[in-house]
Structure formats: C-alpha cells, structure tokens
Amino acid sequence: MRTLDDLVRSGKVRYVALSDSPAWYVAQAQTLAQERYWEPISIVQLEYSLAERNIEFEYIQATPAAR
C-alpha cells in the first residue's frame, strides 16, 4: 500500500486498484491505508460468473451498504 500511495502522490497513477483479491486482503489493505493516511483503494475488480460466485459470499458482507 505504501508503494501504491507513493505512485499516486508522484502522479504516475491516479487511483489505487486491486484485482481478483480475497475480501480479507482488500479489507486489510483498506484499513492499513486509512490508519496511515495513505491513498485508499478506489476500485476492486472482481471475477463474477455463473461458475465463480464467491463475490456473493465474501464481498457483499464487506460492503458498507450491507451492514
């Protein structure tokens, strides 16, 4: 997260994003960013299809709207 924050602050990237990461990892990274005043995660790209439906079990519970 520190490296991603450095990239945003230097202007090399605009947003912090993660792809195909488990919900616990995203939550841990977001908490770390908030505690240290780093750039927060803006986007999480998730795999979702009829065959891969982990989003329904992992991520829906992790979203603020679901609480």
DRENTORKOL-3810 file (N, C-alpha, C; in nm, 4 decimals):
REM DRENTORKOL-3810
@n.u->0.0822; n.v->-0.1167; n.w->0.0000; ca.u->0.0000; ca.v->0.0000; ca.w->0.0000; c.u->0.0881; c.v->0.1250; c.w->0.0000
@n.u->0.1996; n.v->0.1170; n.w->0.0654; ca.u->0.2888; ca.v->0.2330; ca.w->0.0671; c.u->0.3400; c.v->0.2646; c.w->-0.0735
@n.u->0.3752; n.v->0.1619; n.w->-0.1471; ca.u->0.4231; ca.v->0.1816; ca.w->-0.2840; c.u->0.3131; c.v->0.2390; c.w->-0.3723
@n.u->0.1915; n.v->0.1878; n.w->-0.3578; ca.u->0.0799; ca.v->0.2405; ca.w->-0.4360; c.u->0.0522; c.v->0.3861; c.w->-0.3987
@n.u->0.0623; n.v->0.4192; n.w->-0.2706; ca.u->0.0449; ca.v->0.5580; ca.w->-0.2270; c.u->0.1525; c.v->0.6477; c.w->-0.2881
@n.u->0.2751; n.v->0.6006; n.w->-0.2886; ca.u->0.3847; ca.v->0.6781; ca.w->-0.3493; c.u->0.3605; c.v->0.7022; c.w->-0.4982
@n.u->0.3085; n.v->0.6022; n.w->-0.5683; ca.u->0.2801; ca.v->0.6179; ca.w->-0.7114; c.u->0.1707; c.v->0.7215; c.w->-0.7357
@n.u->0.0688; n.v->0.7231; n.w->-0.6516; ca.u->-0.0385; ca.v->0.8223; ca.w->-0.6664; c.u->0.0159; c.v->0.9621; c.w->-0.6366
@n.u->0.0906; n.v->0.9753; n.w->-0.5286; ca.u->0.1444; ca.v->1.1075; ca.w->-0.4908; c.u->0.2427; c.v->1.1629; c.w->-0.5942
@n.u->0.3141; n.v->1.0743; n.w->-0.6621; ca.u->0.4085; ca.v->1.1211; ca.w->-0.7643; c.u->0.3398; c.v->1.1496; c.w->-0.8972
@n.u->0.2116; n.v->1.1133; n.w->-0.9085; ca.u->0.1366; ca.v->1.1408; ca.w->-1.0301; c.u->0.1512; c.v->1.0351; c.w->-1.1384
@n.u->0.2128; n.v->0.9237; n.w->-1.1069; ca.u->0.2311; ca.v->0.8185; ca.w->-1.2070; c.u->0.1046; c.v->0.7371; c.w->-1.2282
@n.u->0.0228; n.v->0.7265; n.w->-1.1258; ca.u->-0.1082; ca.v->0.6623; ca.w->-1.1373; c.u->-0.2109; c.v->0.7514; c.w->-1.0686
@n.u->-0.3373; n.v->0.7352; n.w->-1.1056; ca.u->-0.4417; ca.v->0.8202; ca.w->-1.0478; c.u->-0.5114; c.v->0.7573; c.w->-0.9290
@n.u->-0.5327; n.v->0.6258; n.w->-0.9353; ca.u->-0.6101; ca.v->0.5587; ca.w->-0.8312; c.u->-0.5431; c.v->0.4286; c.w->-0.7911
@n.u->-0.5727; n.v->0.3852; n.w->-0.6699; ca.u->-0.5278; ca.v->0.2545; ca.w->-0.6223; c.u->-0.6381; c.v->0.1544; c.w->-0.6549
@n.u->-0.6018; n.v->0.0437; n.w->-0.7176; ca.u->-0.6991; ca.v->-0.0576; ca.w->-0.7551; c.u->-0.6409; c.v->-0.1962; c.w->-0.7300
@n.u->-0.7287; n.v->-0.2904; n.w->-0.6991; ca.u->-0.6897; ca.v->-0.4300; ca.w->-0.6810; c.u->-0.7747; c.v->-0.5164; c.w->-0.7721
@n.u->-0.7205; n.v->-0.6305; n.w->-0.8101; ca.u->-0.7931; ca.v->-0.7216; ca.w->-0.8982; c.u->-0.7828; c.v->-0.8636; c.w->-0.8454
@n.u->-0.8962; n.v->-0.9338; n.w->-0.8432; ca.u->-0.9027; ca.v->-1.0744; ca.w->-0.8009; c.u->-0.8345; c.v->-1.0989; c.w->-0.6665
@n.u->-0.8653; n.v->-1.0157; n.w->-0.5696; ca.u->-0.8107; ca.v->-1.0304; ca.w->-0.4348; c.u->-0.9201; c.v->-1.0786; c.w->-0.3410
@n.u->-0.8849; n.v->-1.1624; n.w->-0.2438; ca.u->-0.9865; ca.v->-1.2067; ca.w->-0.1474; c.u->-1.0354; c.v->-1.0898; c.w->-0.0622
@n.u->-1.1554; n.v->-1.1015; n.w->-0.0099; ca.u->-1.2168; ca.v->-0.9929; ca.w->0.0675; c.u->-1.1327; c.v->-0.9566; c.w->0.1898
@n.u->-1.0740; n.v->-1.0546; n.w->0.2570; ca.u->-0.9951; ca.v->-1.0251; ca.w->0.3754; c.u->-0.8723; c.v->-0.9408; c.w->0.3408
@n.u->-0.8141; n.v->-0.9647; n.w->0.2239; ca.u->-0.6965; ca.v->-0.8898; ca.w->0.1808; c.u->-0.7335; c.v->-0.7451; c.w->0.1491
@n.u->-0.8450; n.v->-0.7265; n.w->0.0806; ca.u->-0.8915; ca.v->-0.5919; ca.w->0.0478; c.u->-0.9227; c.v->-0.5145; c.w->0.1759
@n.u->-0.9904; n.v->-0.5796; n.w->0.2701; ca.u->-1.0242; ca.v->-0.5137; ca.w->0.3968; c.u->-0.8989; c.v->-0.4770; c.w->0.4751
@n.u->-0.8012; n.v->-0.5648; n.w->0.4781; ca.u->-0.6766; ca.v->-0.5375; ca.w->0.5488; c.u->-0.6005; c.v->-0.4224; c.w->0.4830
@n.u->-0.5947; n.v->-0.4217; n.w->0.3515; ca.u->-0.5249; ca.v->-0.3153; ca.w->0.2797; c.u->-0.5943; c.v->-0.1806; c.w->0.2989
@n.u->-0.7268; n.v->-0.1796; n.w->0.2959; ca.u->-0.8024; ca.v->-0.0559; ca.w->0.3146; c.u->-0.7846; c.v->-0.0025; c.w->0.4569
@n.u->-0.7863; n.v->-0.0895; n.w->0.5548; ca.u->-0.7650; ca.v->-0.0489; ca.w->0.6940; c.u->-0.6260; c.v->0.0086; c.w->0.7126
@n.u->-0.5266; n.v->-0.0550; n.w->0.6554; ca.u->-0.3893; ca.v->-0.0061; ca.w->0.6633; c.u->-0.3774; c.v->0.1325; c.w->0.6002
@n.u->-0.4404; n.v->0.1512; n.w->0.4859; ca.u->-0.4360; ca.v->0.2809; ca.w->0.4181; c.u->-0.5032; c.v->0.3891; c.w->0.5024
@n.u->-0.6147; n.v->0.3582; n.w->0.5643; ca.u->-0.6844; ca.v->0.4570; ca.w->0.6469; c.u->-0.6053; c.v->0.4922; c.w->0.7719
@n.u->-0.5453; n.v->0.3931; n.w->0.8353; ca.u->-0.4690; ca.v->0.4174; ca.w->0.9575; c.u->-0.3445; c.v->0.5013; c.w->0.9332
@n.u->-0.2853; n.v->0.4875; n.w->0.8162; ca.u->-0.1597; ca.v->0.5577; ca.w->0.7871; c.u->-0.1781; c.v->0.6776; c.w->0.6945
@n.u->-0.3033; n.v->0.7131; n.w->0.6667; ca.u->-0.3365; ca.v->0.8283; ca.w->0.5819; c.u->-0.2772; c.v->0.8164; c.w->0.4423
@n.u->-0.2798; n.v->0.6949; n.w->0.3883; ca.u->-0.2367; ca.v->0.6699; ca.w->0.2518; c.u->-0.3574; c.v->0.6765; c.w->0.1602
@n.u->-0.3317; n.v->0.6749; n.w->0.0324; ca.u->-0.4393; ca.v->0.6770; ca.w->-0.0666; c.u->-0.5240; c.v->0.5505; c.w->-0.0508
@n.u->-0.6546; n.v->0.5643; n.w->-0.0356; ca.u->-0.7397; ca.v->0.4454; ca.w->-0.0176; c.u->-0.7625; c.v->0.3716; c.w->-0.1496
@n.u->-0.8087; n.v->0.2505; n.w->-0.1386; ca.u->-0.8429; ca.v->0.1712; ca.w->-0.2561; c.u->-0.9687; c.v->0.2308; c.w->-0.3178
@n.u->-0.9630; n.v->0.2606; n.w->-0.4450; ca.u->-1.0771; ca.v->0.3197; ca.w->-0.5152; c.u->-1.1593; c.v->0.2160; c.w->-0.5898
@n.u->-1.0921; n.v->0.1149; n.w->-0.6412; ca.u->-1.1590; ca.v->0.0188; ca.w->-0.7285; c.u->-1.1126; c.v->-0.1222; c.w->-0.6951
@n.u->-1.2071; n.v->-0.2160; n.w->-0.6943; ca.u->-1.1746; ca.v->-0.3575; ca.w->-0.6806; c.u->-1.2430; c.v->-0.4302; c.w->-0.7959
@n.u->-1.1635; n.v->-0.4921; n.w->-0.8810; ca.u->-1.2180; ca.v->-0.5677; ca.w->-0.9938; c.u->-1.2371; c.v->-0.7116; c.w->-0.9481
@n.u->-1.3595; n.v->-0.7588; n.w->-0.9578; ca.u->-1.3926; ca.v->-0.8913; ca.w->-0.9085; c.u->-1.4292; c.v->-0.9850; c.w->-1.0227
@n.u->-1.3978; n.v->-1.1111; n.w->-1.0039; ca.u->-1.4385; ca.v->-1.2133; ca.w->-1.1005; c.u->-1.5793; c.v->-1.2581; c.w->-1.0628
@n.u->-1.6710; n.v->-1.2492; n.w->-1.1559; ca.u->-1.8080; ca.v->-1.2912; ca.w->-1.1289; c.u->-1.8664; c.v->-1.3567; c.w->-1.2526
@n.u->-1.9096; n.v->-1.4772; n.w->-1.2381; ca.u->-1.9728; ca.v->-1.5513; ca.w->-1.3472; c.u->-2.0602; c.v->-1.6597; c.w->-1.2853
@n.u->-2.1246; n.v->-1.7373; n.w->-1.3680; ca.u->-2.2049; ca.v->-1.8476; ca.w->-1.3160; c.u->-2.1185; c.v->-1.9532; c.w->-1.2480
@n.u->-1.9948; n.v->-1.9670; n.w->-1.2935; ca.u->-1.9054; ca.v->-2.0667; ca.w->-1.2361; c.u->-1.8350; c.v->-2.0160; c.w->-1.1103
@n.u->-1.8043; n.v->-1.8868; n.w->-1.1048; ca.u->-1.7296; ca.v->-1.8291; ca.w->-0.9931; c.u->-1.8165; c.v->-1.7247; c.w->-0.9236
@n.u->-1.8759; n.v->-1.7605; n.w->-0.8101; ca.u->-1.9711; ca.v->-1.6717; ca.w->-0.7439; c.u->-1.9294; c.v->-1.6392; c.w->-0.6005
@n.u->-1.8001; n.v->-1.6370; n.w->-0.5734; ca.u->-1.7521; ca.v->-1.6062; ca.w->-0.4387; c.u->-1.7902; c.v->-1.4663; c.w->-0.3937
@n.u->-1.8130; n.v->-1.3772; n.w->-0.4864; ca.u->-1.8495; ca.v->-1.2399; ca.w->-0.4510; c.u->-1.9743; c.v->-1.2377; c.w->-0.3622
@n.u->-2.0659; n.v->-1.3276; n.w->-0.3860; ca.u->-2.1890; ca.v->-1.3305; ca.w->-0.3080; c.u->-2.1629; c.v->-1.3669; c.w->-0.1622
@n.u->-2.0615; n.v->-1.4438; n.w->-0.1365; ca.u->-2.0343; ca.v->-1.4886; ca.w->-0.0004; c.u->-1.9313; c.v->-1.4014; c.w->0.0702
@n.u->-1.8331; n.v->-1.3502; n.w->-0.0029; ca.u->-1.7256; ca.v->-1.2741; ca.w->0.0586; c.u->-1.7501; c.v->-1.1238; c.w->0.0596
@n.u->-1.7763; n.v->-1.0681; n.w->-0.0565; ca.u->-1.7731; ca.v->-0.9231; ca.w->-0.0697; c.u->-1.9011; c.v->-0.8526; c.w->-0.0285
@n.u->-2.0139; n.v->-0.9140; n.w->-0.0451; ca.u->-2.1392; ca.v->-0.8479; ca.w->-0.0107; c.u->-2.1400; c.v->-0.8131; c.w->0.1372
@n.u->-2.0874; n.v->-0.8991; n.w->0.2220; ca.u->-2.0813; ca.v->-0.8737; ca.w->0.3659; c.u->-1.9796; c.v->-0.7666; c.w->0.4002
@n.u->-1.8818; n.v->-0.7450; n.w->0.3141; ca.u->-1.7767; ca.v->-0.6482; ca.w->0.3425; c.u->-1.8124; c.v->-0.5066; c.w->0.3001
@n.u->-1.9182; n.v->-0.4893; n.w->0.2237; ca.u->-1.9539; ca.v->-0.3561; ca.w->0.1758; c.u->-2.0288; c.v->-0.2791; c.w->0.2835
@n.u->-2.0083; n.v->-0.1469; n.w->0.2917; ca.u->-2.0763; ca.v->-0.0662; ca.w->0.3936; c.u->-2.2290; c.v->-0.0689; c.w->0.3787
@n.u->-2.2810; n.v->-0.0810; n.w->0.2585; ca.u->-2.4264; ca.v->-0.0788; ca.w->0.2382; c.u->-2.4922; c.v->-0.2043; c.w->0.2946
@n.u->-2.4175; n.v->-0.3124; n.w->0.3058; ca.u->-2.4744; ca.v->-0.4382; ca.w->0.3537; c.u->-2.4807; c.v->-0.4466; c.w->0.5060
@n.u->-2.4199; n.v->-0.3533; n.w->0.5736; ca.u->-2.4159; ca.v->-0.3585; ca.w->0.7208; c.u->-2.5406; c.v->-0.3086; c.w->0.7830
END
